[in-house]
Amino acid sequence: MLTAPFMFHIHGDPDDYGRYTDSYYIRVLKALGFRPVIVERQGRFFGVAAGLVKIFQNWLAGRGYRMARWRALTGLVQRLGFVLDARLSGAAGVLGNHTTGFGIVAVKSRCASESAQ
């Protein structure tokens, strides 16, 4: 079981090598001998929007702005985003092509030497 952020700032620069999609995880897990059971997007368009609002809030806070009202607004946007994203599970186009990350469950079959023990 693993999770992987998608909408995330560059971290560990220059060692941030990429943003991988659900099809990437399925392909790589199969190549490594895993059987992907679930590769699920964890957030949709409105979750990404809420994340961007939070990034903006942190940017303002770092410049000395008072954030009490922004924190309340961010909390409201995040809660609303969860509700709206839940309704987008089958959406296509712009609303369906955004995600905050992936939740992945995969199973690797035991190799013959492990089974014998």
C-alpha positions as CSV (number, residue, x, y, z in Angstrom):
1,M,0.0,0.0,0.0
2,L,1.3,3.4,-0.9
3,T,0.3,7.0,-1.5
4,A,1.9,9.4,-3.9
5,P,1.3,13.2,-4.0
6,F,0.7,14.6,-7.4
7,M,-0.1,18.3,-7.0
8,F,2.9,19.2,-5.0
9,H,5.7,21.7,-5.0
10,I,9.2,20.8,-6.2
11,H,11.0,19.4,-3.2
12,G,14.6,18.2,-2.8
13,D,15.6,20.3,-5.8
14,P,17.4,19.1,-8.0
15,D,16.3,15.6,-7.0
16,D,12.5,15.9,-7.8
17,Y,12.3,13.6,-10.8
18,G,8.7,13.7,-11.9
19,R,5.0,13.5,-11.5
20,Y,3.6,10.0,-12.2
21,T,0.1,9.2,-13.3
22,D,-2.1,6.2,-12.6
23,S,-1.1,4.5,-15.8
24,Y,2.6,4.8,-14.9
25,Y,2.0,3.1,-11.5
26,I,0.1,0.3,-13.1
27,R,2.8,-0.3,-15.7
28,V,5.7,-0.1,-13.3
29,L,4.0,-2.3,-10.7
30,K,3.3,-5.0,-13.3
31,A,6.9,-4.8,-14.5
32,L,8.1,-5.4,-10.9
33,G,5.8,-8.4,-10.5
34,F,3.0,-6.8,-8.6
35,R,-0.6,-7.1,-9.4
36,P,-2.2,-3.6,-8.9
37,V,-5.4,-4.1,-7.0
38,I,-6.4,-0.4,-6.7
39,V,-4.9,2.7,-8.2
40,E,-7.3,5.5,-7.1
41,R,-7.2,9.2,-7.5
42,Q,-7.4,10.8,-4.1
43,G,-8.7,14.3,-5.0
44,R,-10.1,15.9,-8.1
45,F,-10.4,19.4,-9.5
46,F,-11.8,21.0,-6.4
47,G,-9.2,19.4,-4.2
48,V,-6.5,20.8,-6.4
49,A,-8.2,24.2,-6.2
50,A,-8.3,24.0,-2.4
51,G,-4.6,23.1,-2.4
52,L,-3.8,26.1,-4.5
53,V,-5.7,28.4,-2.1
54,K,-3.7,26.9,0.8
55,I,-0.4,27.5,-1.0
56,F,-1.5,31.1,-1.6
57,Q,-2.4,31.4,2.1
58,N,1.0,30.1,3.2
59,W,2.6,32.6,0.7
60,L,0.7,35.5,2.3
61,A,1.5,34.3,5.8
62,G,5.2,34.2,5.0
63,R,5.0,37.9,4.1
64,G,3.5,38.9,7.4
65,Y,-0.2,39.1,6.5
66,R,-2.8,38.3,9.2
67,M,-4.3,35.0,8.2
68,A,-7.4,34.5,10.5
69,R,-9.9,35.2,7.7
70,W,-7.8,33.3,5.1
71,R,-7.7,30.2,7.3
72,A,-11.5,30.3,7.7
73,L,-11.9,30.7,3.9
74,T,-9.4,27.9,3.2
75,G,-11.2,25.5,5.5
76,L,-14.5,26.3,3.8
77,V,-13.0,25.8,0.3
78,Q,-11.4,22.5,1.4
79,R,-14.7,21.1,2.9
80,L,-16.6,22.3,-0.2
81,G,-14.0,20.7,-2.4
82,F,-14.4,17.3,-0.7
83,V,-18.1,17.4,-1.3
84,L,-17.8,18.5,-5.0
85,D,-15.0,16.1,-5.7
86,A,-17.1,13.2,-4.4
87,R,-19.5,14.0,-7.2
88,L,-16.8,14.0,-9.9
89,S,-15.7,10.4,-9.6
90,G,-16.6,9.6,-13.2
91,A,-16.1,13.1,-14.6
92,A,-14.1,13.6,-17.9
93,G,-12.3,16.6,-19.3
94,V,-10.9,19.3,-17.1
95,L,-12.8,18.4,-14.0
96,G,-11.8,14.7,-14.2
97,N,-8.1,15.2,-15.2
98,H,-6.9,16.8,-12.0
99,T,-5.8,15.0,-8.9
100,T,-4.0,15.7,-5.6
101,G,-2.4,12.2,-5.6
102,F,-3.0,8.5,-5.7
103,G,-3.8,5.8,-3.3
104,I,-2.3,2.4,-4.4
105,V,-2.8,-1.1,-3.2
106,A,-0.8,-3.8,-5.0
107,V,0.0,-7.5,-4.2
108,K,3.1,-9.4,-5.1
109,S,2.9,-13.1,-5.5
110,R,5.3,-15.1,-3.5
111,C,8.2,-16.5,-5.5
112,A,8.8,-20.3,-5.5
113,S,11.7,-20.2,-3.0
114,E,9.6,-18.4,-0.4
115,S,6.7,-20.8,-0.8
116,A,9.0,-23.8,-0.1
117,Q,10.0,-22.4,3.3
